[in-house]
Amino acid sequence: CIQLVDQLSQEGCVYLLQNWLLSLAMCDVSFFVTFQCLTDDQCTVEECQSMDNGGIMNYDVETEEEAPRTRTMIHYEVKVVDCDAKPAKKLRSRTKVEDVFQFLTS
């Protein structure tokens, strides 16, 4: 491994380090996704999610041929939780977990 790293350019090493640090940060992040059906009275416009408000999407639901399509509106929110700093001990223990998957690279 050391021989392979020695062959990398400085930019290559920085790239690998950035991705490894990102991987460490993302290995313990959780997402909450919520959905709520809305009526036409509650909302009539689609919106993308922003920092302060959830998003709204709508779609037409196909019904029987004679019945008109019904419009369904969904309010959604995606929240990232548990993205605080990780203690060094936890980061070091990740190596043990990753070692289990070494067989995939051979």
N, C-alpha and C positions, 0 to 999 in steps of 0.2 A: 504494500500500500504506500509506503514511504517513497518508493521509487516512482510510482505513478504521480504522487503529489509533487515530487521534485521536477517532473516534466511539465507541469502546468505553468502557464503564464501567471503573472500577478493578477491580471483581470480574472482569469479562471479560478484562482484561489479565492478571490473576493466573492465571485459568483457562488461558489460552493458554500462558503461560510454564510453568505446572506440567506441562501436557501435552507441551510441547516438550522440557522437561528429562527427563521420563519417557521420551519417545521416544529421546532421546540415550542415556540409560542402557540402554535395552532393545535398541538397534540392534546391540549386540555381545555378546549373552548367548547362551549355548549350553545346551541341555538334553540330558541323557543319560536314556534310558528303558530299563530292563531288565525282562525277563520271564523267569520260570522256572516250568515246570509242576511241580506238587506231587502227591504221592499222598495218599490219605486217611490214611495212617499219619503223614505229615508234618504235616498240619494239618486241622482240621475246622471252623474258625470263620473267618468273613469279618472283616476288619479294614480300616479306612481307614489310609492312610499317615500316620505321625507324623514328627516331626523325627528320631527315633532309629531308627525301624523302617519298612520298606517295608510296603505294604498287601497284602492277600490278598483275591481275589474268586473266587467260584465260579459256575459255570453248568452247566446240564444240556445234554449234547450229544445231539441226536436221532439215534437209530439206526434200523435197520429196524423195522417194526411189531412183530415178534415179540420182538425183543431189548429188554431193559430199557434205559432211559436211563442214560448214564454221566455221572457228575459229574466235571467238570474243575476243578481249583483252580490258580490262577495267582498267584504272588508277583510283585509289581511294585514298582519304585522309580523315582521321577522325581527327578533331581538337577539343580540349576542350577549351571553352571560358567562360569568366565570372566566374572564380574560385577564385576570390580575397577574401580577408578576409571580413567577414560579421560584420557589427556593432552590438554591444550587443543589441540594441533596436530591431533590426530585428530578432535576435535569440529569444528574449523574446516573441515577437509577434507570433512566430511559435507555441507556446503552445496553443494559442487561436485557431489556425488552426487545430492543432492535437486534441483538445478537441471535435471537431465536430464528430470525428470518434470513440469516446469512446464507442458508442453503439455496435461496432463490437466486443468488448472484453467481453461483458456481455452475 
